[in-house]
Amino acid sequence: MSTEPGLGTGPEADDEGTTAGGTAGDGDLTAGPAGASESPAAEGGGPDGVGGAGGVQEEAASGSAEAGGSGSADAPQRSEAEAELAAQRLERERIERRKAERRGPVESGAKLSGKAADLLAAIRAVEGGEKPATTVFAAPDPAPRPAAPAPEAVRRPQPAPAAAAPATETIATVRGILAEGGAPESLAPQVAAALGEGADALLREDPWQLLRVTGVRPDQADGFARALLGAECGPDDERRGRAVTGWLLEQAAVAGHTALEMPALTAALAQQAVPDPEAAVQDVIAEGEALVFQDALDPGAPEPEDGEEERPVRVLIALERYALAEESLADGLARLVNSLAKDASERWEEAAAAASGGAAELVRAVAGHGLVLHTGGEAARAEPAALLAAARTAGLRACAVTHTSEGRRRLAALLEDGGERAVGTVAGLLSGAEGPGRDADGALDLDLLIVLDAPQLDVEGAAMLVEALPDGARLVLSGDPAVLWSAGPGRVFADLLAARVCPQIASRTPDPGPLGELVSGIGVGELTQVEAPGKELVIVPVRDAGEAVHRTVQLVADSVPRAIGVPAEQTVVITPGHGGAAGTRALNPALKERLNPGPGRFGGFDPGDRIAYSPAPGRTVPGQVVKADADGLHLSCAGVPLVVPKERVEQSVRQGWALTAHQAAGSRWPAVVVVLPGDAAPALSRPWVYTAFSRAERHLSVVHGVEQALPKAVAETLPKPRTTRLPLLLRTQVPAAN
């Protein structure tokens, strides 16, 4: 049985099953022949994601890994997700106030030419008409911080009350108009939540508003519009052009972009049969749903003199929420860099003197700078842990947060007794369920915030964190730059590394063992051959997707527990997507049937099922089903009980034995089975392979059916580019660091 070169020891390595795909010995981890067992019915298509339009978007992220944390003991447990959403709404309101405080017109853009000039002139012409122009063409001077809220009654804020669900009568009226238009009535709750009160009237007036519901495509909205409007419906309807433009920008955000270049957007609109793409874009901008920017391609070049050739620019279109979040993030980072507190210098000198080894360099950098980036793998987490301990020992108010509850557990294990109280999750800190609480000005009561798993920060989450920090606080962003970027829009950590506006400390601590050696090689584009005497790595070749599913179940249920000693509940399966013949939708039913068979009488779930709960877009929280009753589905997530109302179960809870790499990012398990069926080859990239393989602590099995596509992806397939404005915004506000 052949093995993939560069993944494990050759067949001659030993005779006890340590070879990749070997067959010798009772302890061999390779699954037996597939036999006659049938795999579950596979779903067609590749990995889940929203398809691109005209190259506008890359493959959609399949969901971010869990970012939740445990709430306070006396807080209502099922309001934690709503608390995070409420915190996001509060931050957006603050960003709106910042926008309103901007003074004076923006001068840049006066020398545009061609289509960019035509677009700019059309937008400015709107200023004298019925629709106000809310466009922004360049970054203005930093606005003053918004007025502080009233002091909090208690130091530790409780989670916000649950957001009000759409009224029953609203859902009923929406259900009626959906039926009239031939759309599934089951969409009524999502439509009512997306469009709010009066959703039925809004749909009747503009049927393409259906595109604001996640998962609805333009062709589906067109059919709905034809059923309601009849002969009035046509591709040249300005309502359609406006809605499709917004939909394309939303899909671009799903793919990670915070903005789109004008030519890419108009090309995508043309592919969606919008007859006048530029007019559609202008309409969206005039309505205030998107903003337009013109950014110099060389921001350091001097302004051209009269008669000289104009500086080249690119015109970008962005949804307002992401554009304002990106500007708010840049403003906040500049504030931290430029407002370094001097009154705590003695305590920072004390902390630096107490540190040793690789952590000493990090502590010294933080002592003298308001923003520091730290890079490294899993073993490098010991350095921010040492920084946290040194700062707390010196009497500084310090806190560290991770992307997942499992990541919080790993960080807390590196601290001495009592240190775990200073560790939380990003979601828990933002929602108020964890962390130090707020000061009288409404800012986090901190001198130092350390954020691990920083590559998982999207632009909105990063903006909320930075806005919450007081003047003079220090921020450390730590993470592995080789992993997948955030599931949400932006690539904050990568943009900051590229902008070079602050010190960057690279850890010299390598990850140990055969798995550490394997992952380190992948990070530099090499799929190296490693010795695995303790069966840390096993390759299981497969011929097709059906065999891949069978062998995956066999590994999780039998081979890994028997030969490695890791039980099934501590093993996770990672696959490139939800769809396909060996995606999560095919693997999870097969794993449930073997590991926890049952009738699925609670909306398809039984007590003991492993689940993936998505309390908010871009978040996935692994957990387990406890029971179900009239209140909903009772879950245990990282030891925290919560209840998902029964009307939300279908939308937010999935079986969770098998996850995507994005869902698994930020967590690690004792054993990991990575499934690579033949149809997964197009989804593979170096960051994907690095992220999936590095989730394993003790053992990694690779169910391998992509042949040479795996080493090729590691060597050649880099992350798909994302269009963002953060590097430019930072360069105009923060001088480059040495």
Long-range contacts (C-beta under 8 A, 24 or more apart in sequence): 1-30, 1-541, 2-541, 3-539, 3-541, 4-527, 4-539, 4-541, 4-704, 4-707, 4-710, 4-711, 5-527, 5-529, 5-711, 6-526, 6-527, 6-528, 6-529, 6-711, 7-518, 7-527, 7-529, 7-530, 7-537, 7-539, 7-702, 7-704, 7-710, 8-529, 8-530, 8-532, 8-537, 8-538, 8-539, 9-529, 9-530, 9-531, 9-532, 10-529, 13-531, 14-533, 17-535, 17-538, 17-563, 18-532, 18-533, 18-534, 18-535, 18-538, 20-537, 20-538, 20-539, 20-702, 21-538, 21-539, 21-540, 21-541, 21-704, 27-535, 27-562, 27-563, 28-559, 28-563, 29-535, 29-538, 29-540, 29-555, 29-559, 29-560, 29-563, 29-564, 29-701, 30-538, 30-540, 30-559, 31-540, 31-550, 31-551, 31-554, 31-555, 31-559, 32-554, 34-546, 34-547, 34-550, 34-551, 35-550, 37-550, 38-546, 39-545, 39-546, 39-547, 39-549, 39-550, 39-581, 39-586, 39-590, 40-549, 40-586, 40-589, 40-590, 40-593, 41-586, 42-545, 42-546, 42-580, 42-581, 42-582, 42-583, 42-586, 43-579, 43-580, 43-581, 43-583, 43-585, 43-586, 44-579, 44-580, 45-579, 45-580, 46-577, 46-579, 46-580, 46-679, 46-682, 46-683, 47-576, 47-577, 47-578, 47-579, 47-580, 47-583, 47-660, 47-680, 47-683, 48-577, 48-578, 48-579, 48-583, 48-660, 49-254, 49-255, 49-577, 50-251, 50-254, 50-255, 52-251, 52-255, 53-248, 53-251, 53-268, 53-271, 53-272, 54-264, 54-267, 54-268, 54-270, 54-271, 55-264, 55-267, 55-268, 56-248, 56-251, 56-252, 56-255, 56-257, 56-260, 56-264, 56-265, 56-267, 56-268, 57-251, 57-252, 57-254, 57-255, 57-257, 58-255, 58-256, 58-720, 58-722, 59-255, 59-683, 59-720, 60-251, 60-254, 60-255, 61-254, 61-255, 61-256, 61-484, 61-486, 61-487, 61-488, 61-618, 61-662, 62-487, 62-577, 62-578, 62-660, 62-661, 62-662, 62-663, 63-487, 63-612, 63-614, 63-618, 63-619, 63-620, 63-660, 63-662, 63-663, 64-403, 64-456, 64-458, 64-486, 64-487, 64-488, 64-618, 64-619, 64-620, 64-662, 64-663, 64-665, 64-666, 65-403, 65-404, 65-456, 65-620, 65-662, 65-663, 65-664, 65-665, 65-666, 65-667, 66-403, 66-404, 66-405, 66-406, 66-619, 66-620, 66-621, 66-622, 66-637, 66-638, 66-663, 66-666, 66-667, 67-403, 67-404, 67-425, 67-426, 67-427, 67-456, 67-619, 67-621, 67-666, 68-404, 68-405, 68-425, 68-427, 68-428, 68-615, 68-619, 68-621, 68-637, 68-638, 68-640, 69-405, 69-408, 69-424, 69-425, 69-427, 69-428, 69-429, 69-433, 69-434, 69-638, 69-640, 70-405, 70-428, 70-433, 70-434, 70-638, 70-639, 70-640, 71-159, 71-428, 71-431, 71-433, 71-434, 71-640, 72-156, 72-158, 72-159, 72-433, 75-158, 75-159, 75-433, 76-159, 76-162, 77-640, 77-641, 77-642, 77-643, 78-162, 78-632, 78-642, 78-643, 78-644, 78-645, 79-159, 79-160, 79-161, 79-162, 80-159, 80-427, 80-428, 80-431, 80-433, 80-615, 80-640, 80-642, 81-615, 81-616, 81-619, 82-159, 82-160, 82-161, 82-162, 82-163, 83-159, 83-160, 83-431, 83-432, 83-433, 84-427, 84-430, 84-431, 84-615, 84-616, 84-619, 85-163, 85-616, 86-160, 86-161, 86-163, 86-431, 87-160, 87-430, 87-431, 87-432, 87-464, 88-430, 88-460, 88-464, 88-616, 91-460, 91-463, 91-464, 91-467, 92-321, 92-324, 92-325, 94-146, 94-328, 94-467, 95-321, 95-324, 95-325, 95-327, 95-328, 95-463, 96-324, 97-146, 98-143, 98-146, 98-324, 98-327, 98-328, 98-331, 99-324, 101-143, 101-144, 101-146, 102-140, 102-143, 104-140, 106-136, 106-137, 106-138, 106-140, 107-138, 108-137, 108-138, 108-294, 109-137, 109-138, 109-294, 111-304, 111-310, 111-311, 112-294, 112-310, 112-313, 112-315, 113-310, 115-262, 115-278, 116-262, 116-294, 116-313, 116-315, 118-278, 119-262, 119-278, 119-281, 119-282, 119-292, 119-315, 120-292, 120-294, 122-282, 123-282, 123-285, 123-286, 123-292, 126-282, 126-286, 131-286, 131-287, 132-288, 133-285, 133-286, 134-285, 134-288, 134-291, 134-320, 135-285, 135-291, 135-292, 136-291, 136-292, 136-293, 136-323, 137-292, 137-293, 137-294, 138-293, 138-294, 138-295, 139-327, 139-330, 139-728, 139-729, 139-732, 139-733, 142-331, 142-334, 142-335, 142-733, 143-331, 145-335, 148-440, 148-441, 148-442, 148-443, 149-442, 151-440, 152-437, 152-438, 152-442, 154-437, 155-436, 155-437, 155-438, 155-445, 156-432, 156-435, 156-437, 157-432, 157-437, 157-438, 158-432, 158-433, 159-431, 159-432, 159-433, 160-431, 160-432, 165-193, 165-647, 166-192, 166-193, 166-196, 166-199, 167-192, 167-197, 170-197, 170-198, 170-199, 170-200, 173-199, 173-200, 174-199, 174-200, 174-203, 176-200, 177-203, 177-204, 177-228, 178-203, 178-224, 180-227, 180-228, 181-207, 181-223, 181-224, 181-225, 181-227, 181-228, 182-223, 182-224, 182-227, 183-210, 183-220, 183-224, 187-213, 187-216, 189-647, 190-214, 190-651, 203-228, 204-228, 206-239, 206-243, 207-233, 207-239, 208-237, 208-239, 208-240, 208-242, 208-243, 208-244, 209-243, 211-243, 211-244, 211-246, 211-247, 212-243, 212-246, 212-247, 214-617, 218-244, 218-247, 218-272, 235-273, 235-274, 235-275, 236-275, 236-276, 238-279, 238-280, 238-283, 240-274, 241-269, 241-274, 241-276, 241-277, 241-279, 241-280, 241-283, 242-280, 242-283, 242-284, 242-287, 242-289, 244-269, 244-272, 244-274, 244-280, 245-269, 245-274, 245-280, 245-281, 245-283, 245-284, 245-290, 246-284, 246-289, 246-290, 246-319, 248-272, 249-284, 249-290, 249-317, 249-318, 249-319, 250-319, 252-489, 252-723, 253-319, 253-322, 253-488, 253-489, 254-489, 255-720, 255-722, 256-485, 256-486, 256-488, 256-489, 256-490, 256-491, 256-720, 256-722, 257-489, 257-722, 257-723, 257-724, 258-318, 258-322, 258-323, 258-325, 258-326, 258-459, 258-489, 258-490, 258-722, 258-723, 258-724, 258-725, 258-726, 259-293, 259-316, 259-317, 259-318, 259-322, 259-323, 259-723, 259-724, 259-725, 260-316, 260-317, 260-318, 260-723, 261-314, 261-315, 261-316, 261-317, 261-723, 262-292, 262-314, 262-315, 262-316, 262-317, 265-317, 281-317, 284-317, 285-317, 288-320, 289-319, 289-320, 290-317, 290-318, 290-319, 290-320, 290-323, 291-317, 291-318, 291-319, 291-320, 291-323, 291-324, 292-316, 292-317, 292-318, 293-317, 293-318, 293-323, 293-725, 295-725, 295-728, 296-728, 299-728, 299-731, 299-732, 300-731, 316-723, 316-725, 318-725, 321-460, 322-459, 322-460, 322-489, 322-490, 323-725, 325-459, 325-460, 325-463, 326-459, 326-463, 326-490, 326-724, 326-725, 326-726, 326-729, 327-729, 328-463, 328-466, 328-467, 329-459, 329-462, 329-463, 329-466, 329-492, 329-726, 330-726, 330-729, 330-730, 330-733, 331-733, 332-463, 332-466, 332-467, 332-469, 333-371, 333-466, 333-475, 333-496, 333-501, 333-730, 333-734, 334-730, 334-733, 334-734, 335-471, 336-370, 336-371, 336-466, 336-469, 336-473, 336-474, 336-475, 337-369, 337-370, 337-371, 337-501, 337-502, 337-734, 338-370, 338-734, 339-370, 339-471, 339-472, 340-368, 340-369, 340-370, 340-472, 340-474, 341-447, 341-471, 341-472, 341-473, 344-396, 344-447, 344-472, 347-394, 347-395, 347-396, 348-394, 348-396, 350-394, 351-387, 351-390, 351-391, 351-393, 351-394, 351-396, 352-390, 354-390, 354-393, 354-394, 355-386, 355-387, 355-390, 357-386, 358-382, 358-383, 358-507, 358-508, 358-509, 359-383, 359-386, 359-387, 359-390, 361-505, 362-386, 362-387, 362-476, 362-505, 363-387, 363-390, 363-391, 365-503, 365-505, 366-391, 366-448, 366-474, 366-476, 369-474, 369-502, 369-503, 370-472, 370-473, 370-474, 370-475, 370-502, 371-474, 371-475, 371-476, 371-477, 371-501, 371-502, 372-474, 372-475, 372-476, 372-477, 372-502, 372-503, 372-504, 372-505, 373-454, 373-476, 373-477, 373-478, 373-493, 373-496, 373-497, 373-502, 373-503, 373-504, 373-505, 374-476, 374-477, 374-478, 374-479, 374-504, 374-505, 374-506, 374-507, 375-478, 375-479, 375-480, 375-481, 375-497, 375-504, 375-505, 375-506, 375-507, 376-478, 376-480, 376-506, 376-507, 376-509, 377-480, 377-507, 377-509, 377-510, 377-511, 377-516, 377-519, 377-520, 377-694, 378-480, 378-511, 378-516, 378-668, 378-694, 379-507, 379-509, 379-510, 379-511, 379-512, 379-516, 380-478, 380-480, 380-507, 380-509, 381-410, 381-411, 381-414, 381-452, 381-478, 382-414, 382-509, 383-478, 383-505, 383-507, 383-509, 384-411, 384-450, 384-452, 384-476, 384-478, 385-411, 385-414, 385-415, 387-448, 387-450, 387-476, 388-415, 388-419, 388-422, 388-423, 388-448, 388-450, 389-415, 389-416, 389-419, 391-447, 391-448, 392-419, 392-422, 396-447, 396-448, 397-436, 397-445, 397-446, 397-447, 397-448, 398-422, 398-446, 398-447, 398-448, 398-449, 398-450, 399-423, 399-424, 399-429, 399-435, 399-436, 399-444, 399-446, 399-448, 399-449, 399-450, 400-424, 400-449, 400-450, 400-451, 400-452, 401-425, 401-426, 401-428, 401-429, 401-434, 401-435, 401-449, 401-450, 401-451, 401-452, 402-426, 402-452, 402-453, 402-666, 403-452, 403-453, 403-456, 403-665, 403-666, 404-453, 404-666, 404-667, 405-621, 405-637, 405-638, 405-640, 406-622, 406-638, 406-666, 406-667, 406-668, 407-452, 407-453, 407-666, 407-667, 409-638, 410-668, 411-452, 426-451, 426-457, 426-461, 426-465, 427-619, 429-465, 429-468, 430-461, 430-464, 430-465, 430-468, 439-470, 441-470, 443-468, 443-469, 443-470, 443-473, 444-468, 444-469, 444-470, 444-473, 445-470, 446-470, 446-473, 447-472, 447-473, 447-474, 448-473, 448-474, 448-475, 448-476, 449-473, 449-474, 449-475, 449-476, 450-476, 450-478, 451-475, 451-476, 451-477, 451-478, 452-478, 452-479, 453-479, 453-665, 453-666, 454-478, 454-479, 454-492, 454-493, 455-479, 455-480, 455-481, 455-483, 455-484, 455-485, 455-486, 455-491, 455-493, 455-494, 456-483, 456-486, 456-487, 456-665, 456-666, 457-486, 457-490, 457-492, 457-493, 458-486, 458-487, 458-488, 458-489, 458-490, 458-492, 458-618, 459-488, 459-489, 459-490, 459-492, 459-724, 459-726, 460-488, 460-489, 460-490, 461-486, 461-488, 462-490, 462-492, 480-694, 482-522, 482-523, 482-686, 482-687, 482-690, 483-665, 483-687, 483-690, 483-691, 483-694, 484-661, 484-662, 484-665, 484-687, 484-688, 484-691, 484-719, 485-687, 485-719, 485-722, 486-618, 487-618, 487-662, 488-617, 488-618, 489-722, 490-722, 490-724, 490-726, 491-722, 491-724, 492-726, 495-724, 495-726, 495-727, 495-730, 496-726, 496-730, 498-727, 499-726, 499-727, 499-730, 499-731, 499-734, 499-736, 500-736, 500-737, 501-730, 501-731, 501-734, 501-735, 501-736, 501-737, 502-734, 502-737, 503-737, 504-737, 511-694, 515-693, 515-694, 515-696, 515-697, 515-700, 518-693, 518-700, 519-690, 519-693, 519-694, 522-686, 522-689, 522-690, 522-693, 522-714, 523-686, 523-690, 525-686, 525-714, 525-715, 525-716, 526-714, 526-715, 527-710, 527-711, 527-714, 527-715, 535-563, 535-564, 535-699, 536-698, 536-699, 536-700, 537-699, 537-700, 537-701, 537-702, 538-699, 538-700, 538-701, 538-702, 539-701, 539-702, 539-704, 540-701, 540-702, 540-703, 540-704, 541-704, 541-705, 542-677, 542-703, 542-704, 542-705, 543-705, 544-581, 544-677, 544-678, 544-705, 545-580, 545-581, 545-582, 545-586, 545-677, 545-678, 545-679, 545-705, 546-581, 547-705, 548-581, 548-582, 548-675, 548-676, 548-677, 548-703, 548-705, 549-581, 549-582, 549-586, 549-587, 549-590, 550-590, 551-703, 552-582, 552-587, 552-590, 552-591, 552-658, 552-673, 552-675, 552-703, 553-587, 553-590, 553-591, 553-594, 555-673, 555-701, 555-703, 556-591, 556-594, 556-595, 556-657, 556-673, 557-591, 557-594, 557-595, 559-701, 560-671, 560-673, 560-699, 560-701, 564-671, 564-698, 564-699, 566-670, 566-671, 566-698, 566-699, 568-595, 569-610, 570-669, 570-670, 570-671, 571-669, 571-670, 571-671, 571-672, 571-673, 572-657, 572-658, 572-659, 572-664, 572-669, 572-671, 572-672, 572-673, 572-695, 573-657, 573-658, 573-659, 573-672, 573-673, 573-674, 573-675, 574-658, 574-659, 574-660, 574-661, 574-664, 574-672, 574-673, 574-674, 574-675, 574-692, 574-695, 575-658, 575-659, 575-660, 575-674, 575-675, 575-676, 575-677, 575-680, 576-660, 576-661, 576-676, 576-680, 576-683, 576-684, 576-688, 577-660, 577-680, 577-683, 578-660, 580-677, 580-679, 580-680, 581-677, 581-679, 582-675, 582-677, 582-679, 582-680, 583-658, 584-654, 584-655, 584-658, 584-659, 584-660, 587-657, 587-658, 587-675, 588-654, 588-655, 588-656, 588-657, 588-658, 589-655, 591-655, 591-657, 591-658, 592-655, 592-657, 595-657, 602-627, 602-628, 602-633, 602-649, 603-628, 603-633, 603-646, 603-649, 603-650, 603-653, 604-655, 605-633, 605-649, 605-653, 605-655, 609-655, 609-656, 610-655, 610-656, 610-657, 611-635, 611-653, 611-654, 611-655, 611-656, 612-653, 612-654, 612-655, 612-656, 612-659, 612-663, 613-637, 613-642, 613-644, 613-652, 613-653, 613-656, 614-652, 614-653, 614-654, 615-652, 620-659, 620-663, 622-656, 622-659, 622-663, 622-667, 623-656, 661-688, 661-691, 661-692, 661-695, 662-691, 664-691, 664-692, 664-695, 665-691, 667-695, 668-694, 668-695, 668-696, 668-697, 669-695, 669-696, 669-697, 670-696, 670-697, 670-698, 670-699, 671-696, 671-697, 671-698, 671-699, 671-700, 671-701, 672-696, 672-699, 672-700, 672-701, 673-700, 673-701, 673-702, 673-703, 674-700, 674-701, 674-702, 674-703, 675-703, 676-702, 676-703, 676-704, 676-705, 676-706, 676-710, 677-703, 677-705, 677-706, 678-705, 678-706, 678-707, 680-705, 680-706, 681-706, 681-709, 681-713, 684-709, 684-710, 684-713, 684-717, 685-713, 685-717, 685-718, 685-719, 685-720, 686-713, 686-714, 686-715, 686-717, 686-718, 686-719, 687-718, 687-719, 688-713, 689-713, 689-714
